[in-house]
Amino acid sequence: MLIRSFVVAAIAASLVLPSCLFVKAPEAKVDVVNVALSPQPEIEMSDELVRTRQGDMIALLPKGWVFLDTKGETSSDVVAVAVDPDYTLSMVFSTVPSAESSKDQLDKEGLLGLARIAFAKHSRKTGGVAKLVGTYGTAELGPRKFGTYDFSTNAGSARTRCAVFTSSVGTHYEFALVPLTVSGKDVPPDAEIQRVFRSVLATIQY
């Protein structure tokens, strides 16, 4: 389907890249806000599971969302890609490969360091076009903790919301909620996007 190809291309342009060594992200002022997430999703979720091969992370899709078969069009770091019924939002689960060059940063800053590394990946992929919106933060839901950040690839464009976390076996993951314009339909209001983002986070188990 043609729209599927456009969606995959749009996601690949800002989120997906071949594995490479990470360099330390540029230093940024971090006024950390620790957010306590609701234990219940704010929107209706389906029974469709995102599941890693190792079984160290699962999450639920919102009701009506469907997985995309990317058929080798994305990097091996991608775990799953799904879209809403209107093709206005996409969620991408991927791994954040660790490298020796980033070990000190991860040891020192934990999830904030992982968020910096993940954003640096997007910045390099877009040739520096991706810009941090706001600052890095953290979110907690019981024992589960996430590093969070938002970025935009164009001035005034809708932001991509990201959360990073480390599973019990030490694998680093990123969940990104990406606004899409390929269908010609309006991207949902920011308040609705936030509800979707928080609802998916509430279902992530690792």
URGIRA-V954816 format. One line per field, one symbol per residue. phi: phi as a letter, one per 30 degrees, with the letter a starting at -180 (. if undefined). burial: + if it has 9 or more other ideal C-beta (glycine too) atoms within 8 Angstrom, else -. A space follows every 50 residues. Layout:
phi: ???
burial: ???
This chain:
phi: .ddddddddddddbbcaddaddcddedbdbcdccccdddcedbdcccdcd bdddicabacdddjdbdcddhidcddddcabbbdechcbbcbcbdcecbe dcddddddcidddddddddedddddciiddbdcibdabbbbiddbbcbab bbcbeidddccbbcabddcidcbbcbccdbbddidddeeeddddddeddd edcdbb
burial: --+--+++-++++++++----+-++--+---+--+-+---+-+-++-+-+ -+---+++++++--+--+-+---++-++++++++--++++++++++---- -++-++--+-++++++++++++++++---+-+--+++++++--+++++++ +++-----+++++++++---++++++++++-++---++----++++++++ ++++-+
